[in-house]
Amino acid sequence: MQAHATVEQITAVCKRVESLGYRAHAMPGAQRTAIGVTGNKSEVEPGAIEEMPGVQELIRVSKPYKLVSRDVKQENTVVRFAGTDATFGGPGLAIIAGPCSIESREQG
């Protein structure tokens, strides 16, 4: 989106993307908002969105897992467990261990 695109323009583009049968993911940035499109099996028809007010440019992104890539979120995701010091995704090594599903409580 353009740097000065309004909330209404961003919302209109998201609605247009969704009307085409895709999912829109607005990602506000420091300079401008990007709108990720997922659910498409092929390239989105440029004319359907490119001419809308507030749209700066369309960039084809074909990377797998783009919503969980460093392009979308730079920092690590750290999952914390309430009431413990246990985390996943932090600097420490996380290990999960437990009884095998075929063991009984007495064997574990």
Contacts in CASP RR format, 6 or more apart in sequence:
PFRMAT RR
TARGET T0000
AUTHOR 0000-0000-0000
METHOD contacts of the structure
MODEL  1
MQAHATVEQITAVCKRVESLGYRAHAMPGAQRTAIGVTGNKSEVEPGAIE
EMPGVQELIRVSKPYKLVSRDVKQENTVVRFAGTDATFGGPGLAIIAGPC
SIESREQG
1 9 0 8 1.000
1 10 0 8 1.000
1 13 0 8 1.000
1 32 0 8 1.000
1 33 0 8 1.000
1 34 0 8 1.000
1 35 0 8 1.000
1 54 0 8 1.000
1 55 0 8 1.000
1 56 0 8 1.000
2 32 0 8 1.000
2 54 0 8 1.000
2 55 0 8 1.000
2 56 0 8 1.000
3 31 0 8 1.000
3 32 0 8 1.000
3 56 0 8 1.000
5 32 0 8 1.000
5 33 0 8 1.000
5 53 0 8 1.000
5 54 0 8 1.000
5 55 0 8 1.000
5 56 0 8 1.000
6 54 0 8 1.000
9 52 0 8 1.000
9 53 0 8 1.000
9 54 0 8 1.000
9 55 0 8 1.000
10 26 0 8 1.000
10 33 0 8 1.000
10 35 0 8 1.000
12 52 0 8 1.000
12 53 0 8 1.000
13 24 0 8 1.000
13 35 0 8 1.000
13 49 0 8 1.000
13 52 0 8 1.000
13 54 0 8 1.000
13 55 0 8 1.000
14 24 0 8 1.000
14 26 0 8 1.000
14 35 0 8 1.000
15 24 0 8 1.000
16 48 0 8 1.000
16 49 0 8 1.000
16 52 0 8 1.000
17 23 0 8 1.000
17 24 0 8 1.000
17 35 0 8 1.000
17 37 0 8 1.000
17 44 0 8 1.000
17 49 0 8 1.000
18 24 0 8 1.000
20 44 0 8 1.000
20 45 0 8 1.000
20 48 0 8 1.000
21 39 0 8 1.000
22 37 0 8 1.000
22 38 0 8 1.000
22 39 0 8 1.000
22 40 0 8 1.000
22 44 0 8 1.000
23 37 0 8 1.000
23 38 0 8 1.000
23 39 0 8 1.000
24 35 0 8 1.000
24 36 0 8 1.000
24 37 0 8 1.000
25 35 0 8 1.000
25 36 0 8 1.000
25 37 0 8 1.000
25 38 0 8 1.000
25 67 0 8 1.000
26 33 0 8 1.000
26 34 0 8 1.000
26 35 0 8 1.000
26 36 0 8 1.000
27 33 0 8 1.000
27 34 0 8 1.000
27 35 0 8 1.000
27 36 0 8 1.000
27 72 0 8 1.000
32 56 0 8 1.000
36 61 0 8 1.000
36 66 0 8 1.000
37 44 0 8 1.000
38 66 0 8 1.000
38 67 0 8 1.000
43 60 0 8 1.000
44 58 0 8 1.000
46 58 0 8 1.000
49 55 0 8 1.000
49 58 0 8 1.000
50 57 0 8 1.000
50 58 0 8 1.000
61 71 0 8 1.000
63 69 0 8 1.000
63 71 0 8 1.000
66 72 0 8 1.000
76 89 0 8 1.000
76 90 0 8 1.000
77 89 0 8 1.000
78 87 0 8 1.000
78 88 0 8 1.000
78 89 0 8 1.000
78 90 0 8 1.000
79 87 0 8 1.000
79 88 0 8 1.000
79 89 0 8 1.000
80 86 0 8 1.000
80 87 0 8 1.000
81 87 0 8 1.000
86 94 0 8 1.000
87 94 0 8 1.000
88 94 0 8 1.000
98 108 0 8 1.000
99 105 0 8 1.000
99 107 0 8 1.000
99 108 0 8 1.000
END
